[in-house]
Amino acid sequence: MHRKRPFHIAFYVDGFTLKKVNNFYRNYHPFHTTLDFLGFKNWARDQALRLFNPPKKYALMDCHYYHPDRDPKVCGSLNDGIFNFERELRYAGFQIHYSTRGHDNSPNMSLIEDALTFATYRHVDAVILFTTQGQYSPLPDRLNEMGIPTLLLGWNFCFEKNNRWVHWKTDGLLRDHSAYYIAMENVANRNPPSILSDVSLFKDNRIPIRKNESKLLALEQLFSHNLSRVS
């Protein structure tokens, strides 16, 4: 019997954009927290299945994070913050790609080359691209020529800093060339941090335990309650 293969998604995260988003939500938004990589990945997968609507509602994801800086291990600047950040990404299933050219704190353009290489030599049904940067605007068109649609996750926000307003917007050309676009600022405002959800976009810093631990605790409490009722 022939079995339908799973829907294969490649998820590319522009670390330059993510750094700006995390800074906004940590320092200028009422949430005062940062993105939860695992929850964000699960949420993005669900949206891709909803929009692309493949015959089989099961997806395999290759997740890649493109760091805006060079590898700190090579530069000799590794610290606990970087180590913990890498651990969170790997725990969520992301491969980390440090910048190998240009200056630190700038979009890692290796993302385009790698995405096209993966699309050429591996089977990819769809791409999720998380960025706001116009430097990546050629990618959705190139992928579309290969029959691979792109879901763009963009972010628009503004905040006051040093007595002036800072505006962050998704590039219009990038948005127009993508098959689907989701305005993440609207999604985020409807989804505050929650430790009890597998698809929460943000960390819940109010409760210093992991999501799985919190669910286990809730099950233990429910089980104990039922036992007390039986006895």
SELUM-941598 format. One line per field, with one value per residue (C-alpha): residue in three letters; z, x, y; residue number from 1. Coordinates in Angstrom, 2 decimals, decimal comma, always signed. Each point is the difference from the previous one (the first is absolute). Layout:
BEGIN
resn c(ALA | ...)
Z c(Z | ...)
X c(X | ...)
Y c(Y | ...)
resi c(NUM | ...)
//
This chain:
BEGIN
resn c(MET | HIS | ARG | LYS | ARG | PRO | PHE | HIS | ILE | ALA | PHE | TYR | VAL | ASP | GLY | PHE | THR | LEU | LYS | LYS | VAL | ASN | ASN | PHE | TYR | ARG | ASN | TYR | HIS | PRO | PHE | HIS | THR | THR | LEU | ASP | PHE | LEU | GLY | PHE | LYS | ASN | TRP | ALA | ARG | ASP | GLN | ALA | LEU | ARG | LEU | PHE | ASN | PRO | PRO | LYS | LYS | TYR | ALA | LEU | MET | ASP | CYS | HIS | TYR | TYR | HIS | PRO | ASP | ARG | ASP | PRO | LYS | VAL | CYS | GLY | SER | LEU | ASN | ASP | GLY | ILE | PHE | ASN | PHE | GLU | ARG | GLU | LEU | ARG | TYR | ALA | GLY | PHE | GLN | ILE | HIS | TYR | SER | THR | ARG | GLY | HIS | ASP | ASN | SER | PRO | ASN | MET | SER | LEU | ILE | GLU | ASP | ALA | LEU | THR | PHE | ALA | THR | TYR | ARG | HIS | VAL | ASP | ALA | VAL | ILE | LEU | PHE | THR | THR | GLN | GLY | GLN | TYR | SER | PRO | LEU | PRO | ASP | ARG | LEU | ASN | GLU | MET | GLY | ILE | PRO | THR | LEU | LEU | LEU | GLY | TRP | ASN | PHE | CYS | PHE | GLU | LYS | ASN | ASN | ARG | TRP | VAL | HIS | TRP | LYS | THR | ASP | GLY | LEU | LEU | ARG | ASP | HIS | SER | ALA | TYR | TYR | ILE | ALA | MET | GLU | ASN | VAL | ALA | ASN | ARG | ASN | PRO | PRO | SER | ILE | LEU | SER | ASP | VAL | SER | LEU | PHE | LYS | ASP | ASN | ARG | ILE | PRO | ILE | ARG | LYS | ASN | GLU | SER | LYS | LEU | LEU | ALA | LEU | GLU | GLN | LEU | PHE | SER | HIS | ASN | LEU | SER | ARG | VAL | SER)
Z c(+0,00 | -1,00 | +2,88 | -0,45 | +1,15 | +2,66 | -0,97 | +0,12 | +1,28 | +0,18 | +2,70 | -0,24 | +2,78 | -0,61 | +3,28 | -0,68 | -0,05 | +2,98 | +2,02 | -0,67 | +0,81 | +3,27 | +0,98 | -0,62 | +2,00 | +2,80 | +0,52 | -1,55 | -0,10 | +3,02 | -0,33 | +1,06 | -1,32 | -3,11 | -2,59 | +0,99 | -2,83 | +0,46 | +0,29 | -2,93 | -2,13 | +0,84 | -0,71 | -3,37 | -0,97 | +0,77 | -2,09 | -2,94 | +0,07 | +0,21 | -2,90 | -2,36 | +0,79 | -1,07 | -0,50 | +3,08 | +3,13 | +1,23 | -0,47 | +0,22 | +0,73 | -0,56 | +2,19 | -0,53 | +1,97 | -1,77 | +2,58 | -0,78 | +1,55 | -0,55 | +2,04 | +3,52 | +0,47 | -2,89 | +1,15 | +3,62 | +1,45 | +1,23 | +3,23 | +2,01 | -1,81 | -3,40 | +1,31 | +1,41 | -3,21 | -2,10 | +2,38 | -0,35 | -3,79 | -0,13 | +2,51 | -2,38 | -2,92 | -1,78 | -1,79 | +0,63 | -2,85 | +1,01 | -2,42 | -1,94 | -1,73 | +0,39 | +3,31 | +3,22 | +0,75 | -3,61 | -2,01 | -0,68 | -3,78 | +0,04 | +0,63 | -3,69 | -1,33 | +2,42 | -0,62 | -3,76 | +0,44 | +2,27 | -2,44 | -2,85 | +1,58 | +2,61 | -0,16 | +1,27 | -0,35 | +1,58 | +1,77 | +3,09 | +0,11 | +3,13 | -0,88 | -0,69 | -2,06 | -3,66 | -0,68 | -0,06 | -2,48 | -2,98 | +1,86 | -0,26 | -3,77 | -0,50 | +2,05 | -1,85 | -3,28 | +1,49 | +0,95 | +3,70 | +1,67 | +2,87 | +3,19 | +1,30 | +3,71 | +0,27 | +2,87 | +0,19 | +3,18 | +1,35 | +3,35 | +1,57 | +0,74 | +1,06 | -0,72 | -3,54 | -1,60 | -1,50 | -2,75 | -1,09 | -3,11 | -2,28 | -3,46 | -2,47 | -2,91 | +2,18 | +1,12 | -3,54 | -1,37 | +2,65 | -0,53 | +3,52 | +2,56 | +3,70 | +1,99 | +3,13 | +2,14 | -0,23 | +0,83 | +2,93 | +1,57 | -0,02 | +1,55 | +3,29 | +1,66 | +1,24 | +1,53 | -0,56 | -3,82 | -2,45 | -2,54 | +2,21 | -1,84 | +3,14 | +3,13 | +3,19 | +2,39 | +2,87 | +0,64 | +0,24 | -1,18 | -3,43 | -1,88 | +0,27 | +3,72 | +0,48 | -1,87 | +2,06 | +3,18 | -1,17 | -0,77 | +3,38 | +1,73 | -2,01 | +0,73 | +3,72 | +0,00 | -1,64 | +2,46 | +2,93 | -1,42 | -0,40 | +3,51)
X c(+0,00 | +1,38 | +0,31 | -0,06 | +3,23 | -0,07 | -0,04 | +3,60 | +0,50 | +3,24 | -0,13 | +2,57 | +0,40 | +1,88 | +1,84 | +0,40 | -3,78 | -0,48 | +2,49 | -2,00 | -3,31 | +1,33 | +1,39 | -3,38 | -2,02 | +2,54 | +0,46 | -2,89 | -3,06 | -2,24 | +0,89 | +3,63 | +1,18 | +1,51 | -1,04 | -0,24 | +1,73 | -1,77 | -3,44 | +0,67 | +1,16 | -3,13 | -2,25 | +1,69 | -0,41 | -3,73 | -0,43 | +1,84 | -2,25 | -3,07 | +0,99 | +1,67 | -2,63 | +1,95 | -1,82 | +1,67 | -0,15 | +3,41 | +3,14 | +3,72 | +1,93 | +3,61 | +0,63 | +2,91 | +1,04 | +2,31 | +1,97 | +0,77 | +3,49 | +3,10 | +0,58 | +1,07 | +1,95 | +2,23 | +0,24 | +0,71 | -3,01 | -2,14 | -1,93 | -2,87 | -2,60 | +1,08 | +0,28 | -3,56 | -1,35 | +1,55 | -1,39 | -3,54 | +0,24 | +1,33 | -2,61 | -2,66 | +1,60 | +1,72 | +3,33 | +2,12 | +1,83 | +2,38 | +0,95 | +3,19 | +0,33 | -0,79 | -0,39 | -1,60 | -3,61 | -1,19 | -2,21 | +1,74 | -0,23 | +1,02 | -3,69 | -0,84 | +2,76 | -0,82 | -3,75 | +0,49 | +2,53 | -2,36 | -2,88 | +2,14 | +1,49 | -2,61 | -3,77 | -1,69 | -3,75 | -0,16 | +2,14 | -0,73 | +2,12 | +0,20 | +1,49 | -0,79 | +3,11 | -0,16 | +3,35 | -1,90 | -2,67 | +1,47 | -0,43 | -3,81 | +0,13 | +2,85 | -1,81 | -3,24 | +1,79 | +0,87 | -3,64 | +0,55 | -2,33 | +1,13 | -1,83 | +1,47 | -0,15 | +0,58 | -0,12 | -0,90 | +0,34 | +1,12 | +1,26 | +1,45 | +3,72 | +2,12 | -2,84 | -0,58 | -2,24 | +1,56 | -2,04 | +0,64 | -1,80 | -0,04 | +1,38 | -2,85 | +1,68 | +0,73 | -3,61 | -1,39 | +2,15 | -1,02 | -2,96 | -1,30 | +0,74 | -0,83 | +0,28 | +1,55 | -0,60 | -3,75 | +0,43 | +2,28 | -2,43 | -2,69 | +2,31 | +1,56 | +2,62 | -1,41 | +1,98 | -2,83 | +0,02 | +2,22 | -0,43 | +0,60 | +2,01 | +1,61 | +1,73 | -2,02 | +2,56 | -2,47 | +0,32 | +3,57 | -0,79 | -0,07 | -3,24 | +0,20 | +0,68 | -3,04 | -2,22 | +1,34 | -0,72 | -3,57 | -0,53 | +1,37 | -2,34 | -2,98 | +0,96 | +0,34 | -3,37 | -1,72 | +1,60 | -1,23 | -3,53 | +0,14 | +1,28)
Y c(+0,00 | +3,40 | +2,45 | +3,74 | +1,60 | +2,73 | +3,67 | +1,23 | +3,56 | +1,97 | +2,69 | +2,82 | +2,56 | +3,24 | +0,57 | +3,72 | +0,45 | -2,31 | +2,03 | +3,19 | -1,72 | -1,41 | +3,40 | +1,61 | -2,52 | -0,18 | +3,74 | +1,93 | -2,27 | -0,80 | -3,71 | +0,67 | -3,35 | -1,62 | -2,57 | -3,63 | -1,85 | -3,32 | +1,56 | +2,31 | -2,93 | -2,03 | +2,97 | +0,64 | -3,67 | +0,13 | +3,16 | -1,54 | -3,06 | +2,23 | +2,26 | -2,47 | -2,66 | -3,11 | -3,34 | -1,45 | +2,16 | -1,05 | +2,05 | -0,54 | +3,19 | +0,94 | +3,05 | +2,37 | +3,07 | +2,48 | +1,91 | +3,67 | -0,30 | -2,09 | -3,14 | +1,10 | -3,22 | +1,01 | +3,61 | -1,03 | +1,83 | -2,91 | +0,69 | -1,47 | +2,09 | -1,28 | -3,56 | +0,11 | +1,55 | -2,77 | -2,61 | +1,38 | -0,07 | -3,55 | -1,19 | +1,34 | -1,85 | +2,89 | -0,26 | +3,09 | +1,72 | +2,78 | +2,74 | -0,68 | +3,35 | +3,66 | +1,77 | -1,15 | +0,95 | -0,09 | -2,37 | -3,31 | -0,32 | -3,65 | -0,66 | +0,59 | -2,23 | -2,82 | +0,19 | -0,31 | -2,80 | -1,96 | +0,55 | -1,31 | -3,10 | -0,92 | -0,40 | +3,17 | +0,60 | +3,46 | +2,59 | +2,07 | +3,14 | +2,15 | +3,38 | +3,64 | +0,75 | +1,00 | -1,68 | -3,28 | +1,15 | -1,97 | -3,30 | -0,48 | +0,62 | -2,46 | -2,63 | +0,61 | -0,73 | -3,38 | -0,61 | +0,68 | +2,56 | +2,23 | +0,92 | +3,27 | +0,80 | +3,74 | +2,46 | +3,68 | +2,03 | +3,33 | +1,26 | +3,12 | +0,02 | +2,98 | +2,43 | -1,23 | -2,60 | -3,11 | -1,71 | -3,59 | -1,22 | -3,02 | +0,76 | +0,51 | -1,80 | -3,02 | -0,06 | +0,32 | -2,82 | -2,53 | -2,34 | +0,69 | +2,69 | +0,03 | +3,24 | -1,41 | +3,09 | -0,68 | -3,68 | +0,81 | +2,45 | -2,71 | -2,60 | +1,12 | -2,22 | -3,32 | -2,83 | -2,48 | +0,18 | -1,89 | +2,79 | +3,03 | +2,63 | +1,41 | -1,21 | +0,38 | +1,46 | +0,12 | -3,76 | -1,35 | -3,54 | -1,61 | -0,58 | -3,78 | +0,27 | +2,22 | -2,46 | -2,88 | +1,94 | +0,68 | -3,70 | -1,00 | +2,42 | -1,31 | -3,61 | +0,70 | +1,75 | -2,98 | -2,41 | +2,03 | -0,10 | -3,80 | -0,55)
resi c(1 | 2 | 3 | 4 | 5 | 6 | 7 | 8 | 9 | 10 | 11 | 12 | 13 | 14 | 15 | 16 | 17 | 18 | 19 | 20 | 21 | 22 | 23 | 24 | 25 | 26 | 27 | 28 | 29 | 30 | 31 | 32 | 33 | 34 | 35 | 36 | 37 | 38 | 39 | 40 | 41 | 42 | 43 | 44 | 45 | 46 | 47 | 48 | 49 | 50 | 51 | 52 | 53 | 54 | 55 | 56 | 57 | 58 | 59 | 60 | 61 | 62 | 63 | 64 | 65 | 66 | 67 | 68 | 69 | 70 | 71 | 72 | 73 | 74 | 75 | 76 | 77 | 78 | 79 | 80 | 81 | 82 | 83 | 84 | 85 | 86 | 87 | 88 | 89 | 90 | 91 | 92 | 93 | 94 | 95 | 96 | 97 | 98 | 99 | 100 | 101 | 102 | 103 | 104 | 105 | 106 | 107 | 108 | 109 | 110 | 111 | 112 | 113 | 114 | 115 | 116 | 117 | 118 | 119 | 120 | 121 | 122 | 123 | 124 | 125 | 126 | 127 | 128 | 129 | 130 | 131 | 132 | 133 | 134 | 135 | 136 | 137 | 138 | 139 | 140 | 141 | 142 | 143 | 144 | 145 | 146 | 147 | 148 | 149 | 150 | 151 | 152 | 153 | 154 | 155 | 156 | 157 | 158 | 159 | 160 | 161 | 162 | 163 | 164 | 165 | 166 | 167 | 168 | 169 | 170 | 171 | 172 | 173 | 174 | 175 | 176 | 177 | 178 | 179 | 180 | 181 | 182 | 183 | 184 | 185 | 186 | 187 | 188 | 189 | 190 | 191 | 192 | 193 | 194 | 195 | 196 | 197 | 198 | 199 | 200 | 201 | 202 | 203 | 204 | 205 | 206 | 207 | 208 | 209 | 210 | 211 | 212 | 213 | 214 | 215 | 216 | 217 | 218 | 219 | 220 | 221 | 222 | 223 | 224 | 225 | 226 | 227 | 228 | 229 | 230 | 231)
//
